[in-house]
């Protein structure tokens, strides 16, 4: 740890600090009372949501479509899922308010069991910056729902693009007023850490059941089982 000097910690939010699939599953389950929507069916709908968001964010980053905040992409994904749910069970037609409720499920995500205590522990030693692809409005609701503690929460909306575009990580560097190498980016997604690494940030991978694990070629500064493990590696009692 002697070679790793950190003055602020930057956290990814979705998947890293909150269980995004669990919140979306709850929203999908409430979409229709149809008994035809069994567990495998719900997982297929969840995958549809995830693929839509990933594809459309990538299109924004690549310049293939104009920037839209995450709220708009969530509504698109909710409509895709509602149509697919109706295809599986033609007798189940989701009302418009049910589709809107599903879109808002992306803001009602439960924290992982170690998240709240882990953030509180780290906040006693470091400034904490949340850096999320969620819109400003979605991030506000998400933080409140999950009880996340920040010194500053930043949305990719301020860069009008999405991670892993370097412009998003630059938001954290600018707000911190520090050289990139004095910031530690924490995420459960290797692709996110690679994006931060490319801009010069130090990196810490935290294992989550829904994350994107590192490959054999990845070289991150820290690898942690959870936030308690991360705090210990950073010397936080």
N, C-alpha and C positions, 0 to 999 in steps of 0.2 A: 504493500500500500504506500510505501514511501514515495514512489514515483507518481502517484495519483493525487494531485492537489486540486480539490474541488471547492468552489465558493458558492455554488447554487445547484439545485437539483431540478431537472425538468422531467415531468411525468406525462407519458401518454395516458389517456383516460379510458377509452373504449376497449374493453378486453383486458387491459392491464390493471385497472383499479375497480372496474365494474364488470359484472358478468353479463355481457351484452346478449348472448344467446338465451339466457334464462329469462330476461325481460321481454325479449321478442317472442319467445315461446308462449309466455303468458298472454301477450297481445293477440297472437295467432289463435290461441285456444278460446279467446273471448270473441273472435270474429264471427263465429257461427256456432250455434248449439248442436250442429249436426253430429250424430253419432258416427257418421262415416269418416270423420276427421280423427283417425286413430294416431297413435304415436309415430309410426313411420310416415303417415301423411303429413303430420305437423312438421317433421324433420325435413321433408321434401319442400314444404312451403318456406321454412326457415332458410334452406339453401337457396331458394329462388330469391329471397330478400337479399341475402348476403352477396350473391352473384350480381344482382342488379346494382347494388351500391358500389361494389368494387369496380365493376365495369364502367359505370358512369363517372365515378371519381377519377378513374384512370383516363377517361376521355377528356375530362376537364384539364387534367395535368398535361396531357399530350396536345392540348389546343384543338381537339376535335369537336368540342361543344363549349358554348359560353359558360362562365361560372354561374352556378346556382348554389345557394346555401344548402346545408344538409337537410333543412326542413323540407325543401322542395323535392329533394331526392328521396327522402323518407316517404313522402306522399306518393311519389311514383312507385316506389317499392310496395307500398301498401295496396295500391291499385292492382299491381301485378299479382300479388299474393291473393287478393280477393277474387280476381278472375280465375286464378288457378283453383282456388277452393271451390268455386262454383262449378268448375269443370269436373272436379272429382265427385261432387254431389250436386247435380243440376237442380235439386229441390231446395238448395240452400243459397239464398241470395242475400249478400251482405248489404245492409242499408248504408247510405253515404256517411251517416254519423259513426257507424261501425268502422268504416275505412279510415275516417279521421282519427278515431280512437286508436286504431292499430298504428297509424303513423306516429302518434304521440307516445306509443309504447317505447319508442327509441329514447325517450327522455326519462323513463321510469325503470331504470336498471339498478339491480341490487349490487351493493359493494361486495367484494370478496371478503371472507371472514377476517382477514388480517389487514384490510385496507385502512380503516378509520384509525385504529391504534397505531399502525405503521406510519401513517402520515403525521400523526400527532407527535410521535417519537422523533421523526426526522425533522419536523418543523422547529423543534427546540434547538437544533444545531445549524440548519441551513435554510435560506430562503427557498420556498417551494413554488414552482411555476407549473401550472397545468397547460398542456399544449395539445389541443384536440381538433380533429376534423369536424366536430360538431359546431353548429352555428352558435353565435353569441347567445341567442335566446334559448336554444336547446341546451347549451352548456350551463346556463344559469339554473334551469330546472333540474338538469341531471345532477349538478353539484348539490343542490338543495335536497333532492330526493335521496341521494346516497350518503349525504352527510360528509362530503369531501372538504378538507381544509386546505386552503391555498393562501399564499401571500399575493399571488397574481394568477389569474386564469386567462389564457389566450386562446382565441378561436382562429382557425384557418380562414375564417371569413374575412379577417383583417388583411390577409394576403390575397384574397380572392382566388385561391387555388386550394389544393389539398396536399397533404403529405403523400408521397415523399418529395414533393417539390421543395427545393432548397429555400424558397421564399418563406415557407412556413416555419422552418427551424430558425431562420434569421430573425423572426419576430421575437423569439426567446432571447437570442443573443443581444438584440437591440434593447429590449426591456431590462435585461440584467446589467447591461453596460459593462460586460466582461468579455475577455477574449473567449472564443468558442471552447478552447481547451480547458477552461476553468468551469465549464458547465458539464454536468453529467446527465445524459438523456437515459431515462429508464422506460423500458417497454417490454411487453410480452411478445412483440412481433419483430422478428429479425429484419424484415424489410424496412420497418420504421427506424431501427437502429442503424441500418446501412445508410439511410438517407441522412440521419444526423451526423454520422461518422464522416460522410462526404464533405460536410461543411466544417469539420474539425472538432465537433463535440466529442467528449468522452462518452462511453456507452456502458450500460448495464442491462443485461437480459434477466428478466424475472419470469420464471416458469409459471404458466397458467394452463389449465386444461384446454382452453380455446385459442391459445396463441399460435404464433408462427415460429416454430423452433429454429434455432441456428443450424446452418449446414456445417459440414466438416471444414469448409473454407472460411467461415466467419471467424473473426478475431475481435471479440469484444473485451472491454477492460474488466468487467465483473460479470459473474454468473451467480444468480441467487435463487434459492428455492421459494422465497416469499419476501415480504417487506421487512420482517423481523431479521431474516438472514442478511438482507441488504444493509440494514442499519448496523448490524454487527460488523460487517465487512468495512463499513465506513467509520467504524470506531464510535458509533453513537450508543450510549448506554441506555 
